[in-house]
Amino acid sequence: MDPGPPLRVFYRLTKGGEAMEPALKALGAWAETYLPDGGQCPDRFRT
């Protein structure tokens, strides 16, 4: 955290989290191909 206003917090993935990137990209490509609406998130799940 950086001191003083405005408060800012920085996040970083672990090496394990970074290692998941190829699998998540492949899953996204699958969703675009095989799910209705190109794998877009349904409106009921959007905030």
C-alpha positions as CSV (number, residue, x, y, z in Angstrom):
1,M,0.0,0.0,0.0
2,D,1.2,3.5,-0.7
3,P,1.0,5.9,2.2
4,G,-1.3,8.9,2.0
5,P,-4.4,9.8,0.1
6,P,-5.6,8.5,-2.2
7,L,-5.3,5.0,-0.9
8,R,-3.9,2.7,-3.5
9,V,-3.5,-1.1,-3.3
10,F,-1.5,-3.1,-5.8
11,Y,-2.2,-6.7,-6.5
12,R,0.0,-9.3,-8.3
13,L,-0.7,-12.9,-9.3
14,T,1.5,-15.6,-7.8
15,K,3.6,-17.7,-10.2
16,G,0.9,-20.4,-9.9
17,G,-1.7,-17.9,-10.9
18,E,0.4,-16.7,-13.8
19,A,0.9,-20.3,-14.9
20,M,-2.9,-20.6,-15.4
21,E,-3.0,-18.0,-18.1
22,P,-2.6,-20.4,-21.1
23,A,-5.4,-22.6,-19.8
24,L,-7.7,-19.6,-19.2
25,K,-7.1,-18.2,-22.6
26,A,-7.8,-21.6,-24.1
27,L,-11.0,-21.9,-22.1
28,G,-12.0,-18.4,-23.4
29,A,-11.4,-19.4,-27.0
30,W,-13.5,-22.5,-26.5
31,A,-16.3,-20.4,-25.0
32,E,-16.2,-18.1,-28.0
33,T,-16.5,-21.0,-30.4
34,Y,-19.1,-23.3,-28.6
35,L,-21.2,-21.2,-26.3
36,P,-24.2,-19.0,-27.4
37,D,-23.5,-15.4,-27.9
38,G,-19.8,-16.1,-28.3
39,G,-19.3,-17.0,-24.6
40,Q,-20.4,-13.5,-23.4
41,C,-21.5,-13.3,-19.7
42,P,-25.3,-13.3,-19.4
43,D,-26.8,-10.1,-18.3
44,R,-28.2,-11.7,-15.1
45,F,-24.6,-12.1,-13.9
46,R,-23.5,-8.5,-14.7
47,T,-23.6,-5.9,-11.9
